Amino acid sequence: MEKLLIVEDDLEIRSQLRWGLAKEYEVLTACDRRETLTLIKKHVPDVITLDLGLPPDETGCEEGFRCLGEILLIIPAAKVIMITGNDERENALRAVQCGAYDYYCKPFDLAELKVILKRAFHLAAIEKENLLLQKSIDQHTLTPGGIIGTSPRMLGVFSSIRKVASSEVAVLITGESGTGKELVAKAIHELSPRRSKEFIAINCGAIPENLLESELFGYEKGAFSGANARVQGKVEYAHKGTLFFDEIGELPLNLQVKLLRFLQEKSIQRVGGREDIAVDARIIAATNRDINKETEAGAFREDLYYRISVIHIKLPPLRDRGEDIMLLANFFLRRCSKESGKKARRFSPDSVRLLESYEWPGNVRELENKVQRAVIMSDSQIIEPEALNFSIKTVRDKFRSFSNLTLKDAREMVEREMVITAIENQNNNMARSAEALGISRPTLYDLVKKYSIFKPLE
């Protein structure tokens, strides 16, 4: 059972909270800073509610802030929810800036507090999974090639990588820009018998068309003006290794013919040469285009398509990967903080909500860039939305509706929006929707009923 520490000097409130939360958590209680520090060293709770007014400064806040600082020194990842009075908003915001996860104003509404606690434990669990994942990556035992993900769709991708790696068949990887197609190609290579040989990547869309043939196949001395020596092409360098054609949908039709010849005959001729050169290379290709439509339109040869797509691995966009968003965000946060020497430790609740609800048109690459910028630009240990460089419109659209609402109403609005989005993203599949939200299926049905969300029959 998850451990919750309640730090409250009022015996009656402590008892009420223990009684109200005992069915869901292992509840520990403390009445002052000294008892708090003893308990957290012994039990290491993931979530702590901390009253600002602790003895011997019950009417002030300095003892509460001192306690907060010492808690975070011992358990940096702890989610501390500051409990304040309605007239202490400034102190509550100061607490969040000092590392508290969130704040809650008295008097208590148990149902509302339970929502906050559930969210805090949920985030703590994601961060723990991320730490375990990092250890596994370091030991090369969990995800191929160091790709990070625990969502069902990514686990399916990992399974495909492992299955195809030991074979010699051609693989086509499709997905939006920034989803990690080259990482998947490298993972296949690293798990294959060819791992000790070269992995040669060719970006078909980045090389000018008039240079692409010589870049691929090399050229003989005198083949054209400026060809002063024989030069091997990238295809030759991939002999006994893996040849990765990135954005193969950009390959001109005349070169598609020559690539098809190479795939059929396993040999090439350099530009200006007549000698057939045998090349043994594993072929992996990737594109962000709809290759079937390109084939139907005549922009991509059908026979080449069948040659390169014996196995097809489709990568999901980041917006469809559920908890992977925060898993990746926290991974990038720690890595960038270490590389830059900054002390950024966590995302604020507002930042988490934005990260999880944003559409991510640039996918994982965009997320990494935003987190890297935030770490560099932020002077605080807490990453706020403005540091992530979301557009003013994005932030305003997400939070404009909260200005005239109570905290309870605002939280319910976010909860309802997340449920609807998850159900839509998972095509009304309730089991997958519940998994994406990190809740049980019965809980999801309860939320659907609570918010009168229409769900077509499965």
C-alpha positions in Angstrom: 0.0 0.0 0.0 1.3 3.5 -0.8 2.6 5.5 2.1 1.2 8.9 3.0 2.6 11.1 5.7 0.3 13.8 7.2 2.2 16.5 9.1 -0.4 18.4 11.2 -0.2 19.8 14.7 -3.9 19.7 15.3 -4.8 16.3 16.8 -8.4 16.4 15.6 -7.5 17.2 12.0 -4.8 14.4 12.1 -7.4 11.9 13.3 -10.0 12.9 10.7 -7.5 12.6 7.8 -6.2 9.3 9.1 -9.7 7.9 9.3 -10.7 9.3 5.9 -7.6 8.1 4.0 -6.7 4.8 5.8 -8.6 2.6 3.3 -6.5 3.9 0.3 -3.1 4.6 1.9 -0.8 3.5 4.7 -1.2 6.7 6.7 1.6 8.0 8.9 1.2 11.1 11.1 3.5 13.6 12.7 2.9 16.7 14.7 6.2 18.6 14.3 9.4 18.9 12.3 11.4 16.5 14.4 8.9 13.7 14.3 8.5 14.3 10.6 12.2 13.9 9.8 12.3 10.7 11.9 9.4 9.2 10.0 10.5 10.0 6.5 14.0 8.5 7.2 12.3 5.3 8.4 9.4 5.0 6.0 10.4 7.1 2.9 6.8 8.1 1.9 6.2 9.2 -1.7 3.6 11.9 -0.7 3.5 14.2 2.3 0.9 16.8 3.4 2.6 19.5 5.4 0.9 22.2 7.4 2.8 25.5 7.2 2.0 26.4 10.8 4.1 23.9 12.9 5.1 24.3 16.5 6.9 26.2 17.9 5.7 28.7 15.2 2.0 27.8 14.9 0.9 31.2 13.9 3.8 31.7 11.4 5.3 29.8 8.5 9.1 29.6 9.0 9.0 26.3 10.8 6.9 24.8 8.0 9.4 26.1 5.3 12.3 24.8 7.3 10.6 21.4 7.5 9.9 21.5 3.7 13.6 22.2 2.9 14.8 19.3 5.2 12.3 16.9 3.7 13.4 17.6 0.2 17.1 17.3 1.2 16.3 13.7 2.4 13.8 12.7 -0.3 14.3 15.0 -3.3 11.5 13.2 -5.2 8.9 13.5 -2.5 5.6 15.1 -3.5 4.9 17.6 -0.7 1.5 19.2 -0.6 1.5 22.4 1.5 -1.6 22.9 3.7 -2.4 26.6 4.2 -5.1 29.0 5.2 -7.2 30.9 2.7 -5.2 34.1 3.5 -1.8 32.5 2.9 -1.7 32.3 -0.8 1.6 34.1 -1.0 3.2 31.6 1.3 1.7 28.7 -0.7 3.2 30.0 -3.9 6.6 30.5 -2.2 6.4 26.9 -1.0 5.8 25.7 -4.6 8.8 27.7 -5.7 10.9 26.1 -3.0 10.0 22.6 -4.2 6.6 21.7 -2.9 4.5 19.7 -5.4 1.2 21.6 -4.8 -0.8 23.4 -2.1 -4.2 23.0 -0.6 -6.2 25.6 1.3 -8.2 24.8 4.5 -10.9 23.9 5.3 -10.6 20.3 4.1 -12.8 18.8 1.5 -11.9 15.1 1.7 -13.0 14.3 -1.9 -11.0 17.2 -3.3 -8.0 16.3 -1.3 -8.2 12.7 -2.5 -8.0 13.9 -6.1 -4.9 15.9 -5.4 -3.3 12.9 -3.5 -4.1 10.5 -6.3 -2.5 12.7 -8.8 0.6 13.1 -6.6 1.0 9.4 -6.1 0.4 8.9 -9.9 3.2 11.3 -10.8 5.5 9.7 -8.1 4.9 6.3 -9.6 5.8 7.5 -13.1 9.0 9.0 -11.8 9.9 5.8 -10.0 9.3 3.8 -13.2 11.5 6.2 -15.0 14.4 5.6 -12.5 14.0 1.9 -12.9 13.9 2.3 -16.7 17.1 4.3 -16.6 18.9 1.6 -14.6 17.7 -1.0 -17.0 18.8 1.0 -20.0 22.3 1.4 -18.3 22.4 -2.4 -18.1 21.1 -2.9 -21.7 18.4 -5.2 -20.5 15.0 -3.5 -21.1 14.6 -1.3 -24.1 16.5 -1.9 -27.4 19.0 0.9 -28.3 18.1 2.9 -25.2 14.6 3.9 -26.5 12.4 5.0 -23.6 8.8 4.0 -23.3 6.4 1.9 -21.3 3.1 2.5 -23.2 1.5 -0.6 -24.8 2.2 0.7 -28.3 5.9 1.2 -27.6 6.1 -2.2 -25.9 4.7 -3.6 -29.2 7.5 -1.7 -31.1 10.1 -3.2 -28.8 8.8 -6.7 -29.4 9.0 -6.1 -33.2 12.5 -4.9 -32.9 13.7 -8.0 -31.1 11.9 -10.3 -33.5 13.3 -8.8 -36.7 16.8 -8.0 -35.4 18.2 -11.5 -35.8 16.8 -11.9 -39.4 18.1 -10.4 -42.6 14.8 -9.1 -44.0 14.3 -5.5 -45.1 12.4 -3.3 -42.6 10.3 -0.2 -43.2 9.8 2.1 -40.3 7.1 4.7 -40.6 5.9 7.5 -38.3 5.7 11.3 -38.0 8.8 13.4 -37.9 10.5 13.3 -34.5 9.1 9.9 -33.4 12.5 8.2 -33.3 12.7 6.2 -36.6 16.5 6.3 -36.7 16.7 5.2 -33.1 14.6 2.2 -34.0 16.9 1.4 -37.0 20.0 1.6 -34.8 18.3 -0.6 -32.2 17.7 -3.3 -34.9 21.3 -3.0 -36.0 22.7 -3.2 -32.4 20.7 -6.3 -31.6 21.6 -8.0 -34.9 24.5 -10.3 -35.9 25.9 -7.3 -37.8 26.4 -5.2 -34.7 30.2 -5.2 -35.0 30.0 -3.7 -38.5 29.0 -0.3 -39.8 25.6 1.4 -39.5 25.5 3.8 -42.4 22.6 6.3 -42.5 21.6 8.2 -45.6 19.1 11.0 -45.5 17.5 10.9 -48.9 15.8 14.3 -48.4 18.9 16.2 -47.2 21.2 15.5 -50.2 20.7 17.5 -53.5 19.4 15.3 -56.2 22.3 15.9 -58.5 24.7 14.6 -55.8 22.7 11.8 -54.4 23.7 9.1 -56.9 27.5 9.7 -56.3 26.8 9.9 -52.6 25.1 6.5 -52.6 27.2 4.6 -55.1 30.5 6.5 -55.3 32.3 7.5 -58.4 35.4 6.7 -60.5 38.2 9.2 -61.2 37.2 11.4 -64.2 33.5 10.5 -64.0 32.7 14.2 -64.0 34.3 17.6 -63.6 36.1 17.6 -60.2 36.2 13.9 -59.8 40.0 13.7 -59.2 40.0 10.4 -57.5 38.0 7.2 -57.0 35.5 7.6 -54.1 33.5 4.9 -52.4 29.8 5.6 -51.8 27.9 5.0 -48.6 26.4 1.8 -49.9 29.9 0.3 -50.2 30.8 1.4 -46.7 27.8 -0.6 -45.4 29.3 -3.9 -46.6 28.6 -6.6 -44.0 26.7 -3.9 -41.9 23.4 -2.1 -42.0 22.3 0.5 -44.6 19.6 2.9 -43.4 17.7 5.0 -45.9 16.0 7.8 -43.9 13.1 9.6 -45.6 13.2 7.1 -48.5 10.0 8.6 -49.8 12.1 11.6 -51.0 14.2 9.4 -53.3 13.8 10.5 -57.0 12.3 7.9 -59.4 15.5 7.5 -61.4 17.4 6.5 -58.3 14.6 4.3 -57.1 15.4 2.2 -60.2 19.1 1.9 -59.3 18.3 1.1 -55.7 15.9 -1.6 -56.8 18.7 -3.1 -59.0 21.1 -3.1 -56.0 18.5 -4.9 -53.8 17.9 -7.5 -56.5 21.4 -8.2 -57.5 23.4 -7.3 -54.3 25.9 -5.3 -56.4 26.5 -1.7 -57.6 28.4 0.2 -60.1 30.1 3.5 -59.2 29.2 6.6 -61.3 31.5 6.5 -64.4 32.4 2.8 -63.7 31.5 -0.5 -65.3 32.7 -3.0 -62.7 30.0 -4.7 -60.6 30.9 -4.5 -56.9 29.3 -7.0 -54.6 27.8 -5.4 -51.4 26.2 -7.4 -48.6 24.2 -5.0 -46.5 21.0 -5.2 -44.3 18.4 -2.7 -45.6 16.3 -0.6 -43.2 14.3 2.3 -44.6 12.1 5.0 -43.0 9.7 7.6 -44.1 7.1 10.1 -42.6 5.1 9.9 -45.7 2.1 7.7 -46.5 4.1 5.4 -48.7 0.9 3.6 -49.9 -0.5 6.8 -51.3 2.9 7.7 -52.8 2.8 4.3 -54.6 -0.7 4.8 -55.8 0.2 8.3 -57.1 3.2 6.9 -59.0 5.7 8.9 -56.9 7.2 5.7 -55.5 7.8 2.4 -57.3 5.5 -0.4 -56.2 8.2 -3.1 -56.7 10.7 -1.1 -54.6 8.0 -0.7 -51.9 7.6 -4.5 -51.7 11.3 -4.9 -51.5 11.9 -2.6 -48.6 8.8 -3.4 -46.5 9.0 -7.1 -45.8 8.5 -6.0 -42.2 6.7 -2.8 -41.4 7.1 -1.1 -38.0 4.8 1.8 -37.3 5.8 4.3 -34.6 3.1 6.1 -32.7 3.1 9.9 -32.3 4.0 11.1 -28.8 0.4 12.4 -28.2 -0.8 8.8 -28.3 1.8 7.4 -25.9 0.1 8.4 -22.6 2.4 8.2 -19.6 5.5 8.1 -21.9 5.2 11.9 -22.2 6.1 12.5 -18.5 8.5 9.5 -18.5 10.4 11.2 -21.4 10.1 14.7 -19.9 11.6 13.6 -16.6 14.4 11.7 -18.4 15.3 14.8 -20.5 15.0 17.0 -17.4 17.6 14.9 -15.4 19.9 14.5 -18.4 19.9 18.2 -19.3 20.3 19.3 -15.7 23.3 17.1 -15.3 24.9 18.2 -18.6 24.3 21.9 -17.9 25.1 21.9 -14.2 21.7 23.3 -13.4 19.6 22.2 -10.4 16.2 21.9 -12.0 14.4 19.0 -10.2 10.8 18.8 -11.3 7.9 20.2 -13.3 5.3 22.3 -11.6 1.7 20.9 -11.7 0.7 23.5 -14.4 3.7 22.3 -16.5 2.7 18.7 -16.1 -0.9 19.5 -17.2 0.5 21.3 -20.3 3.0 18.7 -21.2 0.3 15.9 -21.0 -2.4 17.8 -22.9 -0.2 19.4 -25.6 -0.5 17.8 -29.1 3.3 17.5 -29.7 3.4 18.1 -33.5 7.2 17.7 -33.3 6.9 14.6 -31.2 9.8 13.4 -29.0 12.3 15.8 -30.7 10.1 18.8 -29.8 9.7 17.6 -26.2 13.5 17.2 -25.8 14.1 20.7 -27.2 11.5 22.3 -24.9 12.9 20.6 -21.8 16.5 21.5 -22.8 15.5 25.1 -23.2 13.6 25.1 -19.9 16.5 23.8 -18.0 18.8 26.4 -19.4 16.4 29.4 -19.1 14.9 28.6 -15.7 16.5 30.0 -12.5 14.3 27.9 -10.3 14.4 24.2 -9.3 10.7 24.1 -10.5 10.1 24.2 -14.3 7.1 26.5 -15.0 5.1 26.7 -18.3 6.8 29.9 -19.4 10.2 28.2 -19.2 9.0 25.5 -21.6 8.4 28.1 -24.2 4.8 27.2 -25.0 3.2 29.9 -27.0 1.2 32.5 -25.1 -1.9 31.2 -26.9 -1.3 27.6 -25.9 -1.0 28.6 -22.2 -4.0 30.9 -22.4 -6.2 28.4 -24.2 -5.4 25.8 -21.5 -5.9 28.0 -18.5 -8.3 30.8 -19.4 -11.2 28.7 -18.3 -9.8 28.3 -14.8 -9.7 32.0 -13.8 -13.2 32.1 -12.4 -13.5 28.6 -11.1 -12.8 27.0 -7.7 -9.9 24.7 -7.5 -12.3 21.7 -7.3 -14.2 22.8 -10.4 -10.9 23.4 -12.3 -9.5 19.9 -11.4 -12.8 18.3 -12.5 -12.6 20.2 -15.8 -9.1 18.9 -16.4 -10.1 15.3 -15.4 -13.1 15.3 -17.7 -11.0 16.7 -20.7 -8.3 14.0 -20.1 -10.9 11.2 -20.0 -12.5 12.4 -23.3 -9.2 12.8 -25.0 -8.0 9.3 -23.9 -11.2 7.6 -25.1 -11.0 9.5 -28.5 -7.2 8.6 -28.9 -7.9 5.0 -28.2 -10.9 4.8 -30.6 -13.4 4.1 -27.7 -11.4 1.1 -26.4 -12.0 1.5 -22.7 -9.3 -1.0 -21.6 -6.6 0.9 -23.5 -8.1 4.3 -22.4 -7.8 3.3 -18.8 -4.3 2.1 -19.3 -3.3 5.4 -21.0 -4.8 7.3 -18.1 -3.1 5.1 -15.5 -6.3 4.1 -13.8 -8.4 0.9 -13.6 -11.2 0.2 -16.1 -13.9 0.3 -13.3 -12.6 3.8 -12.3 -12.8 4.9 -15.9 -16.4 3.8 -16.2 -17.1 5.7 -13.0 -15.6 8.8 -14.5 -17.6 8.4 -17.7 -20.8 8.1 -15.6 -19.8 11.0 -13.3 -19.2 13.4 -16.2 -22.0 12.1 -18.5 -19.5 11.2 -21.2 -21.2 9.4 -24.1 -19.3 6.2 -25.1 -20.3 4.1 -28.1 -20.8 0.4 -27.5 -17.5 -1.5 -28.0 
